């Protein structure tokens, strides 16, 4: 294996027993470039593109209680072309990251602490935390765009080299939330943001040439905590969810999220280039949803799929201090009980019909993005280790036949979010690969796996051994090679 260790960075992390700073969540402090990696099996020649994953990866000793969503953004990427793979990982050089490296210490506290602990004004909806750009990642107009879940600048990197291009110039004053959406058919980027100030939410469109062409309020009754959005060919879908900061505690600058079980979930359906007067609002059962999947139009209806939480504010996990148990429960799918769900919105009558599609606890799904905004047959969900934010395997759903198939990653093997990568010259919706990074705690290493999406139960067609064991993370994306190269 040929691996080049990049420039050494300042790290002040100290050993401790925090569950999300150890084991599969042990942070990486080194940056690598690797070629000629060990391969178990053979890398297919009909895959061309880049798998990119973002990671919450702290490099400095935190101020106050550490939450796993506080970590610095680290991008891990592996590119494929003509049967050859190359791996890289780099910290995202955000303004906060660079300031802390210069200071040699953490300057901002995290989301679970008193804002007064931060040594400088911060970013995001809370206003005092660091914009670590560590949550989501997409590729738009030929460049990576990494984003922070509570809104920030958005940072651009080269998909192949991970060369840094800095903060996005068109970012509005309210920032960009995690989970902007790329419409591969139009090349447009759809995004939203939210804050503690009226109108509390905005929505925007960036064209295929990376120019902001539309930006409008989507007013909410007060500060809210939306995490994702969806789109169809002609509409965008934003939400007003009944889990948000306690308004009374906000008056004294305390950010305590509560679930208001008697308040409906509201959906804002807006034409892609519409304004607030064009929004049609729908009400549905109270819940919280972290991630939406596809949405599409069918006659007078819009159909949306996502992961409905049966228990959005779970009790702390037992057998540990209450604060730790609450942190563990809040990011444990088996505690908040996320289920694959479908909503149907009738644009003429205003009627909403909804249903669970699968009784299993599932989340962090993916589908063939070439079909985004249009009706899809297949979805690939992850399932997790009970009590932990660790992905244990995959489920493939066939919405047409009602069948499903499962792939378990194996004992003490934990995956990343696993997007769909179409085969070169693919013919069918599921003609391609599921791609994931796997951390194998028994073997003390990490690898990238490719799984034939038509037969996930057969397991990986190849496994590529990475130069180091990487830290678990959240979101990932697949970017088509020819599309990227058109912009270079």
Secondary structure, 3 states (H helix, E strand, C coil): CEEEECCCCCCCCCCCCCCCCCHHHCCCCCCEEEECCCEEECCCCCCCEEEEEEEECCCCCCCCCCCHHHCCEEEEEEEEECCEEEEEEEECCCHHHHHHHHHCCCCCCCCCCCHHHCCCCCECCCCCECCCCCCEEEEECCEEEEEECCCECCEEEECCCCCEEEECCCCCCCCEECCCEEECCCCEEEEEEECCCCCCEEEEEECCCCCEEEEEECCCCCCCCCCCCEECCCEEEEEECCEEECHHHHCCCCCCEEECCCCCEEEEEEECCCCHHHCEEEEECCCCEEEEEEEEEECCEEEEEEEEECCCCCCCCCCCCHHHHHHHHHCCHHHHCEEEEEEEEECCCCCEEEEECCCCCCEEEECCHHHCCCCCCEEEEEEECCCCCCEEEEEEEECCCCCEEEEECCCCEEECCCCEEECCCCCCCCCEEEEEEEEECCCCEEEEEEEECCCHHHCEEEEEECCCCCCCCCCEEEEEHHHHHHCC
